[in-house]
Amino acid sequence: MRIRRLAALALLNLLNNLLHAWHLIAVLERNFNSILRSIHFPTIFSNTMDGEGGEQRDPIEQAQAEPMEEDIEDQVVMGLGYEDESGDEDDVDEEEDDNASDMSSDSDSDYIVEMDSDDAFESDNAAGYGGDYSTNSESDSEVGNKTFRSHWNLDPRYSVPNVPLYTFKPQRLLKCNYKKFCPPRDYPFARSGHRVVASESHLYTLGGYNPRNSRTIARGTGMLFQELWRYNFATKRWVLLHNPTTNRNMPRELASNALIISNNLLISYGGTGYPFGESCSNDCYIYQTQGEKPSVMRIEATGDAPIPQYGPGIVLHEHYLYTIGGTTGYDYSCDVHRLNLRTRVWECVYICRPDIREDPEGRYRHEVVYDGEYIYVLGGGTSHLVYDLQRIPAFNLKTNRWEYFDTLPDRTFLTNAAIARQNSGFPKPRKCFSCVQHTKSNGEVEAFITGGMLRDHVYFSDIWKLNFSTKQWTLIRTASLPKALYFHAAAHNQNGCMYIFGGIEYDEKRIRRCNDLYKMWMTVPKLSEICWEAVLHYRPNLKFNGHSQLLKMGIPLRFAQRLWHSSKTK
């Protein structure tokens, strides 16, 4: 009895502490706005974030540079996917495209997309260039009209007197309105079939296709973009790093290739020229993006290389680059090869034989996820078939054999009969979608897939999450693409944020390529990342300050470098 009495007292004490904690959280939540207004940001950074991890200050000043010159010829951007080579596309005037970007119809109110908090307070959106297609989502924004007067003591030229209150919104899709921060037409043209990767500070996009772009024809690339762009998350500006004019080593097969990033080095593999399938590649290229002179180098490899193809998946495991699947335009495979990046020798790891054993069937435009032990292959298809996302093939890197994993449906569909009748709890089979891999703080790997297509006129705008520890699918109900999207690309910035760029948008009225950029926080990141985003929201003109000025203000070195390194190479 005494033990029970002591246990009961301990439980009551625990409940009392929990109630006190809950009360404190409620008080803080009620007073958050007033607390935020009283914060002096330089004091916060200098007292709590200055010199994180033993970082040293660098007195180097920011270097200014001239914007890149771009062809200013306006074009109309229309067209279908790769598999529609008939060229039967609607001819729409540029004026109609600009009107369409207004997005003022009532049907748009159903899309779960918001303006980025840095953009919502400015309504004068710069006109799109060359017939690109930009969604104006200000009517859907949930950002309030509260304003905040900053306490930063900077040059009056850079002051921003009234700014909407910053709010952090995980798993909400936000549109990045970068065009108002860029010089006119100094950003990527609308495209599809490109690839993107990201570091913690930049987004990179390589290649892509647009049949209505005369600039690519003039450069002799047959409607493909033979270029590499870099976007800075902090300054919201694009920089053209490579094109045939600046670097003759740029590959020509730049549609549906594969791209990864490691230590700020980009590695691309495969791809096709135009017409698709007539000229394919099995070459690997390395792109150096840092320093005064970014470079491009083709890897001179030997050994048993895979056949030239496009639409593959690639993974970096130890010092090997693994390639999975792809197509020549006629034949499809799910074979596995790997390139030893030290010796530059290819070797064949596994040849699939689905006719004689339970191997995955050939496919292209699938996505791959890597957890250190397996390479999971999600979706993909051929010109006639599309593969489901319920039973996932996975290549075991220890045994060099294929295995299969059955996934579980979204639990909401199991408990709600009305919803279950409309959807099985799994994402529909698809190809030409995007997939971003994210590792949680507990080590669990998750994948977020967006958009894609099942067949002609069946396209998707949904966003799903798959946990590879529990094999559980979850539909993200707080966010979806504003329109169905396919042949787009997405990347993870290593801090928990997903970026989606370009692709082909579809609705009942029209189909067109776009160069819109969206972001979504997949998880709650470190507090320092949220603080950095809030500082950029209230002080968008920090990019005009030199490196030493940023450090004197109390900006930690690793955040100051995100601004400074982007400006140094412009």
C-alpha positions as CSV (number, residue, x, y, z in Angstrom):
1,M,0.0,0.0,0.0
2,R,2.9,2.4,0.8
3,I,4.4,1.8,-2.6
4,R,1.1,2.5,-4.3
5,R,0.7,5.7,-2.3
6,L,4.2,6.9,-3.2
7,A,3.6,6.1,-6.9
8,A,0.3,8.0,-6.8
9,L,2.0,11.0,-5.2
10,A,4.8,10.9,-7.8
11,L,2.2,10.8,-10.6
12,L,0.3,13.8,-9.1
13,N,3.6,15.7,-8.9
14,L,4.3,14.9,-12.5
15,L,0.9,16.0,-13.6
16,N,1.2,19.2,-11.7
17,N,4.6,20.0,-13.4
18,L,3.0,19.3,-16.8
19,L,0.2,21.7,-16.1
20,H,2.6,24.4,-15.1
21,A,4.6,23.9,-18.3
22,W,1.5,23.9,-20.4
23,H,0.4,27.2,-18.7
24,L,3.8,28.7,-19.4
25,I,3.6,27.7,-23.1
26,A,0.1,29.2,-23.4
27,V,1.3,32.5,-21.8
28,L,4.3,32.7,-24.2
29,E,2.1,31.9,-27.2
30,R,-0.3,34.7,-26.2
31,N,2.5,37.2,-25.8
32,F,4.7,36.1,-28.7
33,N,3.9,39.1,-31.0
34,S,4.7,41.6,-28.3
35,I,7.9,39.7,-27.3
36,L,9.0,39.6,-31.0
37,R,8.5,43.4,-31.4
38,S,10.7,44.1,-28.4
39,I,13.6,41.9,-29.6
40,H,16.8,43.7,-30.7
41,F,18.2,41.4,-33.4
42,P,21.9,42.4,-33.3
43,T,21.9,41.6,-29.5
44,I,20.5,38.2,-30.1
45,F,23.0,37.3,-32.8
46,S,26.0,38.7,-30.9
47,N,25.1,37.1,-27.6
48,T,23.7,33.7,-28.6
49,M,24.8,32.8,-32.2
50,D,28.1,34.7,-32.7
51,G,30.8,32.3,-33.6
52,E,28.9,29.1,-33.5
53,G,31.1,26.0,-33.5
54,G,34.2,28.0,-32.9
55,E,33.9,29.9,-36.2
56,Q,36.4,32.7,-37.0
57,R,35.5,36.1,-38.4
58,D,36.8,37.0,-41.8
59,P,37.4,40.7,-42.7
60,I,37.1,40.2,-46.4
61,E,34.7,42.7,-48.0
62,Q,31.9,41.8,-50.4
63,A,32.7,42.2,-54.1
64,Q,30.1,43.8,-56.4
65,A,29.7,42.6,-60.0
66,E,27.8,43.2,-63.2
67,P,24.7,41.2,-64.0
68,M,24.9,38.7,-66.8
69,E,23.6,39.8,-70.2
70,E,20.7,37.7,-71.5
71,D,18.9,37.5,-74.8
72,I,15.8,39.7,-74.4
73,E,13.7,38.3,-77.2
74,D,10.2,37.5,-75.9
75,Q,8.9,34.1,-76.7
76,V,5.6,32.2,-76.1
77,V,6.2,29.1,-74.0
78,M,3.8,26.2,-74.7
79,G,4.1,22.5,-75.2
80,L,3.5,19.0,-73.9
81,G,5.8,16.4,-72.5
82,Y,8.7,14.5,-74.1
83,E,6.5,11.8,-75.4
84,D,4.4,14.3,-77.5
85,E,6.7,14.9,-80.4
86,S,4.0,15.8,-82.9
87,G,4.6,19.5,-82.3
88,D,0.8,20.1,-82.2
89,E,0.9,22.9,-79.7
90,D,-1.5,25.9,-79.1
91,D,-0.2,29.2,-80.4
92,V,-1.0,31.8,-77.8
93,D,0.1,35.4,-77.9
94,E,2.4,36.7,-75.2
95,E,-0.3,39.1,-74.1
96,E,-2.6,36.2,-73.4
97,D,0.2,34.6,-71.3
98,D,0.6,37.7,-69.2
99,N,-3.2,37.8,-68.6
100,A,-3.3,34.2,-67.7
101,S,-0.6,34.7,-65.0
102,D,-3.1,36.9,-63.1
103,M,-4.8,33.7,-61.8
104,S,-7.9,35.6,-60.7
105,S,-10.4,32.8,-61.3
106,D,-12.4,31.5,-58.4
107,S,-11.1,27.9,-59.0
108,D,-7.6,29.0,-57.8
109,S,-8.9,29.5,-54.3
110,D,-8.8,25.8,-53.8
111,Y,-5.1,25.4,-54.2
112,I,-3.1,25.2,-51.0
113,V,-0.2,27.6,-51.9
114,E,0.9,30.8,-50.3
115,M,3.3,33.6,-51.1
116,D,6.7,33.4,-49.4
117,S,6.6,35.7,-46.4
118,D,9.4,37.8,-48.0
119,D,7.2,38.4,-51.1
120,A,3.7,38.8,-49.7
121,F,4.0,42.4,-48.8
122,E,5.1,43.6,-52.3
123,S,2.4,43.5,-55.0
124,D,4.2,44.9,-58.0
125,N,5.4,41.6,-59.5
126,A,7.8,42.0,-62.4
127,A,6.5,40.8,-65.7
128,G,7.6,37.4,-66.7
129,Y,10.1,37.0,-69.5
130,G,9.7,35.3,-72.8
131,G,6.2,34.0,-72.2
132,D,7.1,32.2,-69.0
133,Y,4.2,31.4,-66.7
134,S,4.1,32.7,-63.1
135,T,1.4,32.0,-60.6
136,N,0.2,35.0,-58.7
137,S,-0.9,33.5,-55.4
138,E,-1.2,36.6,-53.3
139,S,-5.0,36.1,-53.0
140,D,-4.3,32.8,-51.3
141,S,-1.8,34.1,-48.8
142,E,-2.5,33.6,-45.2
143,V,0.1,36.2,-44.1
144,G,-1.7,38.8,-42.0
145,N,-1.6,42.5,-42.4
146,K,0.3,43.1,-39.2
147,T,3.4,45.2,-39.5
148,F,6.7,45.3,-37.7
149,R,9.1,48.2,-37.4
150,S,12.7,46.9,-37.4
151,H,15.2,47.9,-34.7
152,W,18.2,47.4,-37.1
153,N,20.5,50.5,-37.1
154,L,21.6,50.4,-40.8
155,D,22.0,53.0,-43.5
156,P,18.6,54.7,-44.0
157,R,18.9,53.8,-47.7
158,Y,18.3,50.2,-46.8
159,S,15.5,50.7,-44.3
160,V,12.2,48.8,-44.6
161,P,9.7,50.7,-42.4
162,N,6.7,48.3,-42.5
163,V,6.9,44.6,-43.1
164,P,4.3,41.9,-42.4
165,L,4.9,39.8,-39.4
166,Y,7.1,36.8,-40.2
167,T,5.5,33.4,-39.5
168,F,7.2,30.1,-39.9
169,K,4.9,27.5,-41.6
170,P,6.1,23.9,-41.9
171,Q,4.6,21.8,-44.6
172,R,3.0,24.8,-46.4
173,L,3.8,25.4,-50.0
174,L,5.1,29.0,-50.6
175,K,5.8,30.6,-53.9
176,C,9.2,32.4,-54.2
177,N,8.7,35.5,-56.2
178,Y,12.3,35.9,-57.3
179,K,11.6,38.0,-60.4
180,K,11.4,41.2,-58.4
181,F,14.8,40.7,-57.0
182,C,16.5,39.8,-60.3
183,P,17.6,42.2,-63.2
184,P,15.0,42.0,-66.0
185,R,15.1,38.7,-67.8
186,D,18.2,37.6,-65.8
187,Y,16.8,34.2,-64.7
188,P,16.1,30.8,-66.2
189,F,13.6,30.5,-69.1
190,A,10.6,28.3,-68.6
191,R,11.6,24.6,-69.1
192,S,10.9,21.0,-68.4
193,G,13.1,17.9,-68.1
194,H,15.8,19.8,-66.3
195,R,17.4,18.6,-63.0
196,V,18.0,20.5,-59.8
197,V,20.1,20.0,-56.7
198,A,20.8,22.2,-53.7
199,S,23.3,23.0,-51.0
200,E,22.4,24.8,-47.8
201,S,22.7,28.2,-49.5
202,H,22.1,27.6,-53.3
203,L,19.8,25.9,-55.8
204,Y,21.3,24.7,-59.1
205,T,19.4,23.8,-62.2
206,L,21.0,22.1,-65.2
207,G,19.6,21.7,-68.7
208,G,16.0,21.3,-69.7
209,Y,13.8,21.6,-72.8
210,N,11.5,24.1,-74.4
211,P,10.4,23.7,-78.0
212,R,9.4,27.4,-78.3
213,N,12.7,28.9,-77.2
214,S,14.7,30.4,-80.1
215,R,17.7,31.1,-77.9
216,T,18.5,27.4,-77.7
217,I,18.2,27.0,-81.4
218,A,20.5,30.0,-82.0
219,R,23.1,28.3,-79.7
220,G,22.8,25.1,-81.7
221,T,21.5,22.9,-78.9
222,G,18.2,21.9,-80.6
223,M,15.7,23.3,-78.2
224,L,17.7,22.2,-75.1
225,F,19.1,24.5,-72.5
226,Q,22.9,24.0,-72.5
227,E,23.4,25.9,-69.3
228,L,23.8,25.7,-65.5
229,W,22.1,28.3,-63.3
230,R,22.5,29.0,-59.6
231,Y,19.9,30.5,-57.2
232,N,20.8,32.0,-53.9
233,F,18.2,31.4,-51.2
234,A,19.2,34.5,-49.2
235,T,19.5,37.1,-52.0
236,K,16.7,35.5,-54.2
237,R,18.8,36.0,-57.3
238,W,19.9,33.8,-60.2
239,V,23.3,33.7,-61.7
240,L,24.2,31.9,-65.0
241,L,27.3,29.9,-64.2
242,H,27.9,28.0,-67.5
243,N,26.7,28.0,-71.1
244,P,28.5,27.1,-74.4
245,T,29.8,30.7,-74.6
246,T,31.5,30.6,-71.2
247,N,32.5,26.9,-71.2
248,R,32.9,24.6,-74.2
249,N,32.9,21.5,-72.0
250,M,29.2,21.7,-71.3
251,P,27.4,18.5,-72.3
252,R,24.8,18.6,-75.1
253,E,22.5,15.8,-73.8
254,L,20.8,17.8,-71.2
255,A,17.2,16.5,-71.1
256,S,16.2,13.9,-68.5
257,N,19.7,13.3,-67.2
258,A,20.5,12.7,-63.5
259,L,22.2,15.1,-61.2
260,I,23.6,14.9,-57.6
261,I,25.7,17.2,-55.4
262,S,28.5,16.4,-53.0
263,N,30.7,18.9,-51.2
264,N,29.5,21.7,-53.5
265,L,30.6,19.6,-56.5
266,L,27.8,18.7,-59.0
267,I,27.9,15.4,-60.9
268,S,25.6,14.7,-63.9
269,Y,25.1,11.5,-65.7
270,G,23.3,10.4,-68.9
271,G,20.7,12.4,-70.7
272,T,19.4,12.8,-74.2
273,G,19.7,15.4,-76.9
274,Y,16.9,16.4,-79.3
275,P,15.1,14.6,-80.9
276,F,14.8,12.5,-77.8
277,G,16.5,9.1,-78.0
278,E,18.5,9.8,-81.1
279,S,21.5,11.1,-79.2
280,C,21.9,9.7,-75.7
281,S,24.8,9.9,-73.2
282,N,26.6,7.7,-70.7
283,D,29.1,10.3,-69.7
284,C,29.6,11.8,-66.3
285,Y,30.5,15.5,-65.8
286,I,31.8,17.3,-62.7
287,Y,30.8,20.9,-62.2
288,Q,32.9,23.1,-59.9
289,T,30.7,25.9,-58.7
290,Q,32.9,27.6,-56.1
291,G,35.8,30.0,-56.6
292,E,36.5,32.7,-59.1
293,K,36.4,30.4,-62.1
294,P,33.7,27.7,-62.0
295,S,34.6,24.8,-64.3
296,V,33.1,21.8,-66.1
297,M,35.0,18.5,-66.6
298,R,34.0,15.3,-68.3
299,I,35.2,12.2,-66.4
300,E,37.4,10.1,-68.7
301,A,36.2,6.6,-67.6
302,T,37.0,3.1,-68.7
303,G,35.5,-0.3,-67.9
304,D,32.1,-1.9,-68.4
305,A,30.0,1.3,-68.8
306,P,26.2,1.2,-69.1
307,I,24.7,1.9,-72.5
308,P,23.9,5.6,-73.3
309,Q,20.4,6.4,-72.0
310,Y,18.3,9.0,-70.3
311,G,15.8,9.2,-67.4
312,P,18.0,7.1,-65.0
313,G,18.5,7.4,-61.2
314,I,21.9,7.9,-59.6
315,V,23.1,7.5,-56.0
316,L,26.5,8.3,-54.4
317,H,27.5,5.4,-52.1
318,E,31.0,5.6,-50.5
319,H,33.3,6.4,-53.5
320,Y,31.0,4.8,-56.0
321,L,28.4,6.4,-58.3
322,Y,25.5,4.0,-58.8
323,T,23.2,4.2,-61.8
324,I,19.8,2.5,-62.0
325,G,17.6,2.1,-65.0
326,G,16.9,4.5,-67.9
327,T,15.9,4.2,-71.6
328,T,17.5,4.5,-75.0
329,G,14.1,5.8,-76.3
330,Y,13.1,2.3,-77.4
331,D,14.4,-0.1,-74.7
332,Y,14.0,0.2,-71.0
333,S,16.1,-1.3,-68.2
334,C,16.5,-1.4,-64.4
335,D,20.1,-2.5,-64.6
336,V,22.6,-1.4,-61.9
337,H,26.1,-0.1,-62.8
338,R,28.6,1.8,-60.7
339,L,31.6,4.1,-61.4
340,N,34.6,4.0,-59.1
341,L,35.2,7.8,-58.7
342,R,38.8,7.1,-57.5
343,T,39.9,4.8,-60.4
344,R,37.3,6.1,-62.9
345,V,36.4,2.5,-63.9
346,W,32.9,1.4,-64.6
347,E,31.6,-2.1,-63.6
348,C,28.3,-3.9,-64.1
349,V,26.7,-4.8,-60.8
350,Y,23.4,-6.4,-61.8
351,I,21.5,-7.1,-65.1
352,C,17.8,-7.4,-64.6
353,R,16.0,-10.5,-66.0
354,P,12.3,-10.0,-65.2
355,D,11.4,-12.8,-67.6
356,I,13.3,-15.5,-65.6
357,R,13.3,-14.1,-62.0
358,E,11.5,-11.5,-59.9
359,D,13.5,-8.5,-61.0
360,P,12.0,-5.1,-61.4
361,E,10.9,-4.2,-65.0
362,G,12.7,-1.6,-67.0
363,R,11.7,2.0,-66.6
364,Y,12.7,5.6,-66.9
365,R,11.8,8.9,-65.1
366,H,11.7,7.0,-61.8
367,E,13.1,8.4,-58.6
368,V,15.6,6.8,-56.2
369,V,16.0,7.0,-52.4
370,Y,19.2,5.9,-50.5
371,D,19.4,5.0,-46.8
372,G,22.9,3.6,-46.7
373,E,21.8,0.0,-47.2
374,Y,19.3,0.0,-50.0
375,I,18.6,2.0,-53.1
376,Y,14.8,2.2,-53.4
377,V,13.2,2.7,-56.8
378,L,9.9,4.7,-56.7
379,G,7.5,4.7,-59.7
380,G,8.7,5.4,-63.2
381,G,7.4,3.8,-66.3
382,T,7.7,3.3,-70.1
383,S,5.8,4.8,-73.0
384,H,2.9,2.5,-72.3
385,L,3.2,1.5,-68.6
386,V,3.5,3.3,-65.2
387,Y,4.6,1.5,-62.0
388,D,2.8,1.8,-58.7
389,L,4.1,3.0,-55.4
390,Q,2.7,0.4,-53.1
391,R,5.3,-2.4,-53.6
392,I,8.7,-0.8,-53.9
393,P,11.8,-2.6,-55.4
394,A,15.0,-2.0,-53.5
395,F,18.6,-2.9,-54.4
396,N,20.5,-4.3,-51.5
397,L,24.0,-2.8,-51.6
398,K,25.5,-5.6,-49.5
399,T,24.1,-8.6,-51.3
400,N,23.8,-6.9,-54.7
401,R,20.3,-8.4,-55.1
402,W,16.8,-6.9,-55.5
403,E,14.3,-7.1,-52.7
404,Y,10.7,-5.8,-52.4
405,F,9.0,-3.8,-49.6
406,D,5.3,-3.5,-49.2
407,T,4.2,-0.1,-48.0
408,L,1.3,0.9,-45.7
409,P,-1.4,3.4,-46.6
410,D,-2.1,6.7,-45.0
411,R,-3.8,5.9,-41.7
412,T,-6.5,8.6,-42.3
413,F,-7.9,6.6,-45.2
414,L,-8.2,3.5,-42.9
415,T,-10.2,5.3,-40.3
416,N,-12.4,7.5,-42.5
417,A,-14.7,5.4,-44.7
418,A,-15.8,8.3,-46.9
419,I,-12.2,9.2,-47.8
420,A,-11.3,5.5,-48.2
421,R,-13.9,5.2,-51.0
422,Q,-12.2,7.9,-53.0
423,N,-8.6,6.9,-52.4
424,S,-6.8,3.7,-51.3
425,G,-4.4,5.6,-49.1
426,F,-1.5,5.2,-51.5
427,P,-0.3,7.7,-54.1
428,K,-1.4,6.9,-57.7
429,P,1.1,5.2,-60.0
430,R,3.2,7.8,-61.7
431,K,6.3,8.8,-63.6
432,C,7.9,12.2,-64.4
433,F,7.4,13.3,-60.7
434,S,9.9,14.8,-58.3
435,C,11.2,13.2,-55.1
436,V,13.2,14.7,-52.3
437,Q,14.9,12.7,-49.6
438,H,15.1,14.0,-46.0
439,T,16.8,12.5,-42.9
440,K,15.1,13.2,-39.6
441,S,16.9,14.0,-36.4
442,N,16.4,10.4,-35.2
443,G,18.0,9.0,-38.4
444,E,14.8,8.0,-40.1
445,V,14.7,8.6,-43.9
446,E,11.7,10.2,-45.5
447,A,10.9,10.9,-49.1
448,F,8.5,13.6,-50.3
449,I,7.1,13.2,-53.8
450,T,5.2,15.8,-55.8
451,G,3.2,15.9,-59.0
452,G,3.8,13.6,-61.9
453,M,1.7,11.9,-64.6
454,L,-0.1,8.6,-65.0
455,R,-0.9,9.0,-68.7
456,D,-2.0,11.7,-71.1
457,H,-4.5,14.1,-69.4
458,V,-4.0,12.4,-66.0
459,Y,-1.6,14.5,-64.0
460,F,-1.1,15.2,-60.3
461,S,-0.7,18.1,-58.0
462,D,-0.5,16.2,-54.7
463,I,2.4,15.9,-52.2
464,W,3.0,12.6,-50.3
465,K,5.5,11.5,-47.7
466,L,6.9,8.0,-47.3
467,N,8.8,7.0,-44.1
468,F,11.3,4.3,-44.9
469,S,11.5,3.0,-41.3
470,T,7.7,2.4,-41.0
471,K,7.0,2.1,-44.7
472,Q,4.0,4.4,-44.1
473,W,2.6,6.7,-46.7
474,T,1.1,10.1,-45.6
475,L,-0.7,12.6,-47.7
476,I,0.4,16.1,-47.0
477,R,-3.0,17.8,-46.6
478,T,-1.7,21.3,-45.7
479,A,0.0,21.7,-49.1
480,S,-0.5,20.9,-52.8
481,L,0.8,22.3,-56.0
482,P,-1.4,25.1,-57.5
483,K,-1.8,23.1,-60.7
484,A,-0.9,19.6,-61.8
485,L,2.8,19.5,-62.6
486,Y,5.1,17.0,-64.4
487,F,8.6,16.9,-65.9
488,H,9.5,19.3,-63.1
489,A,12.4,19.0,-60.6
490,A,12.9,19.3,-56.8
491,A,15.7,19.4,-54.3
492,H,16.4,19.5,-50.6
493,N,18.6,22.3,-49.2
494,Q,20.1,20.1,-46.4
495,N,18.3,22.2,-43.8
496,G,14.8,20.6,-44.1
497,C,13.4,22.8,-46.9
498,M,12.3,21.4,-50.3
499,Y,12.4,23.6,-53.5
500,I,10.3,22.8,-56.6
501,F,11.3,24.4,-59.9
502,G,9.9,24.5,-63.5
503,G,8.0,21.8,-65.3
504,I,4.8,21.6,-67.3
505,E,1.7,22.9,-65.7
506,Y,-1.7,21.4,-66.7
507,D,-5.2,22.5,-66.2
508,E,-8.4,22.2,-68.2
509,K,-7.7,25.4,-70.2
510,R,-4.1,25.1,-71.2
511,I,-0.7,23.2,-70.8
512,R,2.5,25.2,-70.6
513,R,6.0,25.1,-69.3
514,C,6.8,27.4,-66.4
515,N,9.8,28.7,-64.4
516,D,8.0,29.1,-61.1
517,L,9.8,28.3,-57.8
518,Y,8.1,26.9,-54.7
519,K,9.4,26.0,-51.3
520,M,8.1,23.9,-48.5
521,W,9.6,23.2,-45.1
522,M,9.4,19.4,-44.7
523,T,10.2,19.6,-41.0
524,V,11.0,22.1,-38.3
525,P,14.7,23.0,-38.7
526,K,17.2,24.3,-36.2
527,L,16.1,27.5,-34.5
528,S,19.1,29.3,-36.0
529,E,17.7,28.6,-39.5
530,I,14.3,30.0,-38.6
531,C,16.0,33.1,-37.1
532,W,18.0,33.5,-40.3
533,E,14.9,33.3,-42.4
534,A,13.2,35.9,-40.1
535,V,16.2,38.2,-40.3
536,L,16.1,38.1,-44.1
537,H,12.4,38.7,-44.1
538,Y,12.8,41.9,-42.0
539,R,16.1,43.0,-43.6
540,P,15.9,41.9,-47.3
541,N,18.7,44.4,-48.2
542,L,21.4,42.7,-46.1
543,K,23.0,41.7,-49.4
544,F,24.2,45.3,-49.9
545,N,26.5,45.0,-46.9
546,G,30.0,43.8,-47.0
547,H,31.3,40.7,-45.4
548,S,32.9,42.4,-42.4
549,Q,29.8,44.6,-42.0
550,L,27.6,41.5,-41.7
551,L,30.0,40.1,-39.0
552,K,30.0,43.4,-37.1
553,M,26.2,43.3,-37.0
554,G,26.4,39.9,-35.3
555,I,25.6,37.7,-38.2
556,P,27.3,34.3,-37.7
557,L,30.0,33.5,-40.2
558,R,28.2,30.6,-41.8
559,F,25.2,32.8,-42.5
560,A,27.2,35.7,-43.7
561,Q,29.0,33.5,-46.2
562,R,25.6,32.5,-47.8
563,L,25.2,36.2,-48.8
564,W,28.8,37.0,-49.5
565,H,29.8,34.0,-51.6
566,S,26.8,34.5,-53.8
567,S,27.9,38.1,-54.5
568,K,31.5,37.4,-55.0
569,T,31.1,35.4,-58.2
570,K,28.5,37.7,-59.8
